[in-house]
């Protein structure tokens, strides 16, 4: 085995291990939502426990669908052109380089912006972004978005005064607020070479 082959195997293992950790962390975060549901059920009256559980269970599929349709593209569609120092790379592998289209202010000529506003690649996770690195990043960000989406309506549901329409509106609205600036240290961030 040559030195180049050895380097390729080590680099491949680096990305594979990062992928496993990303998925494991995503699964743990996904189960946090069940914990939030139990906390909210404990904070409300017994007659509202079923309603609180139903709202938590309803937000998850609504949020997943909205994040798949447009939230990931808007928040992460220009991720690869983000402001990073030279010599840094994606910790999930080179496949995330397809997330390179967006709108912003202060274009640098390379597709990057000084102030990125929104991404334009990744709507409905079309085949143009169909890489396993992108899918891992999508899953990781989706579970954080969905778990966080259960928190804003807590006072409404805990007091038993919430309405289903208000809760479902929050489930559809939240994915648009997924910007990568809030998750700079997340698994999708870049690592030093």
C-alpha positions as CSV (number, residue, x, y, z in Angstrom):
1,X,0.0,0.0,0.0
2,X,1.4,3.3,-1.0
3,X,1.5,6.5,1.1
4,X,-1.2,8.0,-1.1
5,X,-3.5,5.0,-0.6
6,X,-3.0,5.2,3.2
7,X,-3.8,8.9,3.2
8,X,-7.0,8.2,1.2
9,X,-8.1,5.6,3.7
10,X,-7.4,7.8,6.7
11,X,-9.3,10.7,5.1
12,X,-12.2,8.4,4.3
13,X,-12.3,7.1,7.9
14,X,-12.2,10.7,9.2
15,X,-15.3,11.6,7.2
16,X,-17.0,8.3,8.1
17,X,-16.4,8.7,11.9
18,X,-17.7,12.3,11.7
19,X,-20.8,11.0,9.9
20,X,-21.4,8.4,12.6
21,X,-21.1,11.0,15.4
22,X,-23.3,13.4,13.5
23,X,-26.0,10.8,13.2
24,X,-25.7,9.6,16.8
25,X,-25.9,13.2,18.1
26,X,-28.9,13.8,15.8
27,X,-30.7,10.7,17.3
28,X,-30.1,11.9,20.8
29,X,-31.4,15.4,20.0
30,X,-34.5,13.8,18.4
31,X,-35.3,12.0,21.6
32,X,-35.0,15.3,23.5
33,X,-38.4,16.2,22.0
34,X,-40.0,13.4,23.9
35,X,-38.4,14.8,27.1
36,X,-39.8,18.2,26.3
37,X,-43.2,16.7,25.8
38,X,-43.1,15.0,29.3
39,X,-42.0,18.3,30.9
40,X,-44.8,20.2,29.3
41,X,-47.3,17.5,30.3
42,X,-46.1,17.8,33.9
43,X,-46.6,21.5,33.8
44,X,-50.1,21.5,32.6
45,X,-53.4,20.3,34.2
46,X,-54.3,16.6,33.7
47,X,-57.2,17.5,31.4
48,X,-54.8,19.2,29.0
49,X,-52.1,16.5,28.9
50,X,-53.5,14.8,25.8
51,X,-53.7,18.1,23.9
52,X,-50.1,19.0,24.9
53,X,-48.9,15.6,23.7
54,X,-50.8,15.9,20.4
55,X,-49.3,19.4,19.8
56,X,-45.8,18.0,20.3
57,X,-46.4,15.1,18.1
58,X,-48.0,17.3,15.4
59,X,-45.1,19.8,15.3
60,X,-42.6,17.1,14.4
61,X,-44.0,16.0,11.0
62,X,-45.0,19.5,10.0
63,X,-41.6,20.9,10.8
64,X,-39.8,18.0,9.0
65,X,-41.9,18.6,5.9
66,X,-41.4,22.3,5.9
67,X,-37.6,22.0,6.6
68,X,-37.3,19.4,3.7
69,X,-39.3,21.7,1.3
70,X,-37.7,25.0,2.0
71,X,-36.1,25.5,5.4
72,X,-32.9,23.6,4.6
73,X,-32.4,25.4,1.3
74,X,-33.0,28.9,2.8
75,X,-30.8,28.3,5.8
76,X,-28.1,26.1,4.4
77,X,-28.2,26.4,0.6
78,X,-25.1,28.6,0.4
79,X,-23.3,26.9,3.3
80,X,-20.2,26.0,1.4
81,X,-19.5,29.7,0.5
82,X,-19.6,30.7,4.2
83,X,-16.8,32.9,5.7
84,X,-14.1,30.5,6.8
85,X,-10.3,30.8,7.0
86,X,-8.2,29.4,4.1
87,X,-7.2,25.7,4.6
88,X,-10.4,24.7,6.3
89,X,-12.7,21.9,5.0
90,X,-16.1,20.4,5.7
91,X,-16.0,17.9,8.5
92,X,-18.6,15.8,6.8
93,X,-16.7,15.5,3.5
94,X,-16.4,17.2,0.2
95,X,-20.0,16.4,-0.8
96,X,-21.2,19.5,1.0
97,X,-19.6,21.6,-1.6
98,X,-22.8,21.4,-3.7
99,X,-24.5,23.8,-1.2
100,X,-23.0,26.8,-3.0
101,X,-25.8,29.0,-4.2
102,X,-27.4,31.9,-2.4
103,X,-28.2,35.6,-2.2
104,X,-26.5,38.2,-0.1
105,X,-24.7,41.5,0.2
106,X,-21.1,42.2,-0.6
107,X,-20.3,39.6,-3.2
108,X,-16.7,38.6,-3.4
109,X,-16.8,37.2,-6.9
110,X,-16.4,33.5,-5.8
111,X,-20.1,33.0,-5.0
112,X,-19.5,34.0,-1.4
113,X,-21.0,37.1,0.3
114,X,-19.8,39.2,3.1
115,X,-23.4,39.1,4.4
116,X,-25.2,36.0,3.3
117,X,-29.0,36.4,3.4
118,X,-30.4,33.1,2.2
119,X,-29.4,30.0,0.3
120,X,-30.9,28.9,-3.0
121,X,-29.8,25.3,-3.3
122,X,-31.5,22.3,-1.7
123,X,-35.2,22.9,-2.1
124,X,-36.9,19.6,-1.6
125,X,-33.4,18.0,-1.5
126,X,-33.4,17.5,-5.2
127,X,-30.8,15.2,-6.8
128,X,-28.4,18.2,-7.4
129,X,-27.7,18.1,-3.7
130,X,-28.1,14.3,-3.2
131,X,-24.9,13.5,-1.4
132,X,-24.7,11.6,1.8
133,X,-22.8,14.5,3.5
134,X,-25.7,16.8,2.6
135,X,-28.2,14.3,3.9
136,X,-26.4,14.0,7.2
137,X,-26.2,17.8,7.5
138,X,-29.9,17.9,6.7
139,X,-30.8,15.4,9.3
140,X,-28.7,17.0,12.0
141,X,-30.1,20.5,11.4
142,X,-33.7,19.1,11.0
143,X,-33.7,17.4,14.4
144,X,-32.4,20.6,16.1
145,X,-35.0,22.7,14.3
146,X,-37.8,20.3,15.2
147,X,-36.7,20.0,18.9
148,X,-36.4,23.8,19.1
149,X,-39.8,24.3,17.4
150,X,-41.5,22.6,20.4
151,X,-40.2,25.3,22.8
152,X,-41.9,28.6,21.6
153,X,-45.5,27.4,22.1
154,X,-44.7,26.0,25.6
155,X,-46.6,28.8,27.5
156,X,-49.6,28.3,25.3
157,X,-49.8,24.6,25.7
158,X,-48.7,24.4,29.3
159,X,-51.5,26.7,30.4
160,X,-54.0,24.8,28.3
161,X,-54.9,27.9,26.5
162,X,-53.3,27.1,23.1
163,X,-55.0,26.6,19.9
164,X,-54.1,24.0,17.4
165,X,-53.9,26.5,14.6
166,X,-51.3,28.6,16.5
167,X,-49.2,25.6,17.2
168,X,-49.3,24.4,13.7
169,X,-48.4,27.8,12.3
170,X,-45.3,27.7,14.5
171,X,-44.4,24.3,13.1
172,X,-44.5,25.7,9.5
173,X,-42.9,29.0,10.3
174,X,-39.9,27.9,12.3
175,X,-37.8,26.3,9.5
176,X,-37.4,29.6,7.8
177,X,-35.4,30.8,10.8
178,X,-32.8,28.1,10.4
179,X,-29.6,30.0,9.7
180,X,-26.2,28.5,10.1
181,X,-25.0,31.4,12.3
182,X,-26.7,29.9,15.3
183,X,-25.0,26.5,14.8
184,X,-21.4,27.5,14.1
185,X,-20.0,24.8,16.3
186,X,-22.3,22.1,15.0
187,X,-21.3,19.0,13.2
188,X,-21.8,20.7,9.9
189,X,-19.2,23.3,10.7
190,X,-15.8,23.3,9.1
191,X,-12.6,21.8,10.6
192,X,-9.0,22.8,10.4
193,X,-6.9,20.9,7.8
